[in-house]
Amino acid sequence: MSDKRSEVQIEFAGEWFRVEETKPFVIGREGDLTIDDNQYLHRHFLQVGFKDGLWWLTNVGSRLSATISSGEGTVQSWLAPGAALPLVFSECVVVFTAGPTTYELTMVTSHAEFEFSPAARHAAGEETVMPLQLSDVQKLLVVALAEPMLRRDAAGVSELPTNSATAGRLGWSMTTFNRRLDALCDKLDQMGVQGMRAAPGKLATNRRARLVEYAVSSRLVSRADLALLDAEQ
């Protein structure tokens, strides 16, 4: 561990917040970073603190989970209630959904424990957490669900479209939409992506939110893919 003093700065909706080593930093509906007056969001959801020489991100909520990925999008973790994760990269992106709204934070850590070598870097949009191959129809479905998040301009907040709105955007019937969403969630679950199922044999009710979080934070889809929707139209 470096002798230099480490610090964390958090960016949300264009504002920056500094985290002190001496005091845990609370994120939620109330706290040091007040995200939103959203009844689905915990008053205290995430906590950033310094312990044993490392910065830690802890989920202090009871229901919601968050997706944490490195700035490069090559490493991703799912932070369930009660879990904690060390912030070992210089930059990480935190994405979570409360009700119909998805939020995105960026956390920048000075003197990070791990860095990616330049030789391992690729152009944005060319990296994925795992070798996941989507069919044209599956990618179109993901882009349609993630459209509000991909189109927003650094606002940090976006609304998830409803199933009916997404089906209408694609010109599909609800039966077709649900069947294709089920198949895609099954595929992701079999590849080890968490949050696609609530229990063995039972699809999770918040799978759409988890799907969007995973796809955007892992760079599975990007803003460039929005052209697929225009082509479909």
WOGI-V77163 format. One line per field, one symbol per residue. ss: DSSP state (H for helix, E for strand, C for the rest). psi: psi as a letter, one per 20 degrees, with the letter a starting at -180 (. if undefined). burial: I if it has 9 or more other ideal C-beta (glycine too) atoms within 8 Angstrom, else O. A space follows every 50 residues. Layout:
ss->???
psi->???
burial->???
This chain:
ss->CCCCCCCEEEEECCEEEEECCCCCEEEECCCCEECCCCCCCCCCCEEEEE ECCEEEEEECCCCCCEEEEECCCCCEEEECCCCEEECCECEEEEEEEECC EEEEEEEEECCCCECCCHHHCCCCCCCCCCCCCCCHHHHHHHHHHHHHHH HCCCCCEEECCCHHHHHHHHCCCHHHHHHHHHHHHHHHHHCCCCCCEEEC CEECCCHHHHHHHHHHHCCCCCHHHHHHHHHHC
psi->pqiqpqqpqpppkiqqpppqhipqpppbhqahoogqmoiipqgogqpprp pkjqpqppojrigqrqppqqhijipqqoorpiqqpqniqhpqpppqpocj ppqpqppppqlqhqqpqhhiqrqpiiqqhrmppqrggghggggghjghhh hqnkhipqppqrghggghhikqrhggghghgggghgggghjjpqihphrp ipqqhkhgghgggggghjkhqrhhihhhghhh.
burial->OOOOOIIIIIIIOOOOIOIOOOOOIIIIIOIOIOIIOIOOIIOIIIIIIO OOOIIIIIIIIOOIIIIIIIIOIOOIOIIOIOOOIIIOIOIIIIIIIIOO IIIIIIIIIIOIOOOIOOOOOOOOOOIIIOOIOIOOOIIIIIIIIIIIII IIOOOIIIOIIOIOOIIOIIOOOIOIIIOIIIIIIIIIIOOOIOIIIOOO OOIIOOIIIIIIIIIIIIIIIOOOIIOIIOOOO
